[in-house]
């Protein structure tokens, strides 16, 4: 990312220069709706994210310039303030400061400007990148880097919970801070243990196609959690030691099928299937078998569409188009009901796929999708 505009705006606003830091957005290759079921997710940091320039100002004041905002682009608050700022984007930075202080870090005032190239609303976690880059920078500047990276991810998550009103899991911040070039990360959402797996798909590209739609969720998310919890309760009563679907298998689920609605059964079945798919993808990556990775991506999508019912016509159309073009793998990425598809595309098919997907989708839905190619990169760092 070219930092010339950032540096010029920082100097123009604050009359000096500071240090540059970067934190990335993320993709999740596979493992969807598994986090709250005690399962695995498989994220990776990408080459798009948030860059900041930052400088100690010797006071207790925090002065912030958001280059990508047309309105409310400049804001100040004091580290001694107890109430969060009224401008929402500043709450992420305010929250990070407060969470660092809770952990015994003594902060000083600073001037900062930030900008990003991670698309907003595309499911690549721009908010996690913003939290992560400030947590990493402030930890470096005021604590000599003594807060470990996993704790920085927890700081980002706590910021969402306590200051931004989002009860998110830890995957987004985790991938942003701990990402590694050429690797995806299998994160165990129950134990929080993690392991890096190689991701070097020579001859392939990772491409996101943004449907540009987002359907209202209503109570859909909670309903699916409740379906999973019903299945867990029944299996735990019969077999014991079933705290989440992570502890169950297909035979156990089939043994309580007659006590579940068809809908609840299919939702629990999807989660068990997805648990197996994540582990299969781990083996496939070790063996550089990207065709198998792609096969599992398609299975995840149709499981999410038909069993978990969190897809929509627009996303199904994009995945069907990918299949028609011979794309190696394609699936909905994220919670569902809109957003992006994630596609593993051979270089030789890229132009054909993008041309057909863009043309046919526009004709059918009257919307032009946006396309983003991404590369797996490193996590939070000083530039």
Secondary structure, 3 states (H helix, E strand, C coil): CCCHHHHHHHHHHHCCCCEEEEEEEEEECCCCCCHHHCCEEEEEEEEEEEEEEEEECCCCEEEEEECCCCCCCEEEEECCCCCCCCCHHHHHHHHHHHHHHHCCCCCCCEEEEEEECCCCCCCCCHHHHHHHHHHHHHHHHHHCCCCCHHHHHHHHHHHHHHHCCCCCCCHHHHHHHHCECCEEEEEECCCCCEEEEECCCCCEEEEEEEEEEECCCCCHHHHHHHHHHHHHHHHHHHHCCCCCHHHCCHHHHHHCHHHCCHHHHHHHHHHHHHHHHHHHHHHHHHCCCHHHHHHHHHHHHHHHHHHCCCCCHHHHHHHHHHHHCCCCEEEEECCCCEEEEEEEEEHHHHHHHHHHHHHHHHHHHCCCCEEEEECECCCCEEC
